[in-house]
Amino acid sequence: FQALVALDTDRNGLRRLAPAGYAFTPMLQSLLDRDWTADEFTAAILARKRVNNIVWRFMERYDLLLTPGAATAAFPIDSEGPSEIAGRASPPGGWTPFSFLANLTGQPAASVPAGFTAAGLPAALQVIGRHQDDLGVLQAAAGVERALPWRHRWPEMLHAK
């Protein structure tokens, strides 16, 4: 996946930003620091094609795939993610294992509020649909919002006009 991100990233453009004082996240910096080979990019593209075919066959049998939105509750905005999840060390981006599939394959997906932790932090449900079934994903997401209303939990500042 990192090879695909590196392939789709304007790495030269990002390197030109560095002297201007832009700070990159450790994960992005690692994409810039590494010398990627054409063979690594080719292997990543072929791997993505294999996964796309597996997901396509899976989704022939199901309309939707429902997963948690993230592997953990919300965390401070100024961090790349928690260093630990459920008592285990978590690498940068370790809180996003469920969005990986939709991001890799291009399946339509939506993340919708689905409840709150005991501490009051939001928890989400991810809805993944069949290839190009954006409408089905939006309809399912709207159904979740009707079944699990959350507007009454918005921060007060969002209620102001």
N, C-alpha and C positions, 0 to 999 in steps of 0.2 A: 504494500500500500504506500509506503514511504517513497518507493521508486516512482510510482504513478503520480504522487503529489509533486515530487521533484521534476518529473517530466512535464507536468502541466503548469509549472511555476516559472515566472520570468526571473530566473536566478540572477542573471546579469543586471537586470533592472533593480533588484533588491540590493545587490552588492553596491550599486551606485548610490543607494540611499544611506548606507552605513557611514560614510564620511560626514554626512549632514547631521549625524547624531541620533538617527533612528535606532531604537533598541528592538531586537528581535527576541521572540520567545525562544527558549532553549531548543524546542523541537524544530522551529523554522531555521534557527542557526545551524542545527545539525544537517539540515538539507542543503544549506549553502556551503558548509565546510567539506562535505564529502565529495570525492571525485567519483561520479557515477560513470558506468560503462554502458555502451550500446547493448551489450549482452544482458545487463541487469534490467534495462528498460524493456528489451524484447521479452525477457522472462516474465516481467510484471504484466505486460500487455497480454501475453498468452494465459497467464494465471487468471487475469480478470475475465477473459473470454470463457475459460472453464467454469468459473463461478457464475457468470451470467447464464450459461447453459443449465447449470444445476438449479439456479433460482427459477429460471423460466419453466423447467419441468416441474418443480415443486408448486409453483403458482398456477399451473394448469389444474391442480386439484383443489385449490383454495382461492377464495376471493381476496382475502386479506391475511396479513401476518401481523399479530399484535405483540409488542414487546414493551418492557419498561422504556421510558425515555432516556434514562441514564442509570449508571450503576450506583449512584449515590444521590443524596439530597443536595440541594443548592449549597454552594461554597462561596467564600469571599470573591468578589468580582476582580480583585487585583491579583489573583493567582491563576496559574495554568490548570489548576485542578488539585484535588487533595493528594497528599503524599501517601495516604493510607485509606483503604476502603475495607470495612468490616474486619479491621485488625490486621490486614495484609498490606504490604508495600504496594503502591500503585505508581506505575510510570506516568510521565506526562501523557495526557490523553487517555489514561486508563479508565476514566469515568465514561467514555463514549463507545463501549463495545457494541452497543445495539444500533447506533447510527451508521456504523461501518458498512453494513450490508447494503443499505439503500444508497449510500454515497458511492460505493464501489460499482454497483450495478446500474445505477440511474433509475431505480424503481421510484415511483412517486411515493412520498411519505409526508406525514405530518405528526407533530408532537403536540398533544393536547393536555391541559391540566386534568389530572385524574384523582386528585386528593391531596392530603397534607400529612406530613409526618407528625409524630407526637409533639415535636418541637415547633410545629406550625410552618415548616418549610414546604414549599410546593413539590409535588411528585407528578411525573408526567407519564402518559401512555403514548407510545409511538405506533402509528397506524401505517403499515406498508401495503401498497396495492400492487396489482398486476402491472406489467409494462404498459405505459401510457393510459392507465386508468386513474388519472388525476381526479376526475369527477367522483368515482367510487370512494377514493380516499377522503375527499372533502365531505361527502355525504356521511361517511362513517364518523369522521371527526365531529361534524355537527351533531350527530346522534349522541356521541359521548358527552359533548357539552350540554345537551338537553338533559341527559340522564344524570350528570354530575355537575350541576351548576356551581360556579365558583365566583361569579361577579361580586357577590357580597363579601368576598375575602380580599378584593383589590385594596391596595394601600390607599389611604385617604386622599393623597395628592392626585390620584387618578380619577377621583369623583368630581374634583373641582372643574369648573367650566372656564 
